[in-house]
């Protein structure tokens, strides 16, 4: 195998490791990263046939640990929706999920994004 192919397979192994660690399904991860599911499966199968040890390493990456950020009570009270309803949108990222109500005010959204921006 030439050096260019090794480099390409290594790049795909990194992407497979990232998907594996994300906790997302292949389909969802591909959608979010604008990668065709077909292309992802193609390289997955290529690695499986030509470099199984590299694929095994990539898939062995543990999912990222969930971490929690304490939100002061005065902020959580301002984020509580006035009228319960289904989420207007959902934010998912490795390790967290946020559902935002359709009744969330502009101020509540601003507070939420400030909290997210300061999370470590």
C-alpha positions, -999 to +999 in steps of 0.1 A: +000+000+000+014+034-010+020+062+014-010+082+001-034+054+008-020+049+043-026+086+049-062+084+036-070+053+057-055+070+087-077+101+082-107+078+079-097+059+110-097+092+128-132+100+115-144+066+126-129+071+160-146+105+163-179+090+154-175+061+178-166+085+207-195+108+199-221+083+210-241+092+178-253+067+153-233+066+121-262+081+102-266+110+126-229+116+129-225+116+091-255+140+087-240+165+112-206+163+095-219+165+060-203+132+051-223+107+029-233+076+049-223+056+018-188+070+018-184+064+055-195+028+051-171+024+021-141+034+041-152+015+071-153-017+050-120-008+033-103-005+067-120-037+078-105-056+049-071-039+045-062-026+080-083-043+106-060-034+134-064+003+126-101+000+125-102-019+158-082+009+174-105+035+160-137+018+172-122+012+207-122+049+215-145+052+246-174+076+243-167+109+259-176+111+295-207+131+304-198+162+324-222+184+343-220+221+348-237+236+378-261+264+369-269+288+396-305+287+408-313+323+397-304+313+362-324+280+362-355+299+374-352+324+346-349+295+321-380+277+333-407+280+307-439+298+316-461+273+298-449+237+293-448+226+257-427+205+233-392+217+225-387+243+198-353+229+191-329+204+206-291+209+209-271+178+211-233+175+214-211+148+227-220+145+264-250+168+265-285+175+253-305+207+257-342+210+248-354+246+244-391+252+248-412+272+222-421+296+251-384+304+259-379+342+259-351+361+242-336+367+277-338+331+286-321+321+253-293+347+260-288+333+295-287+298+281-260+306+256-240+325+282-241+294+304-230+272+275-202+296+265-188+294+300-191+256+305-158+238+307 
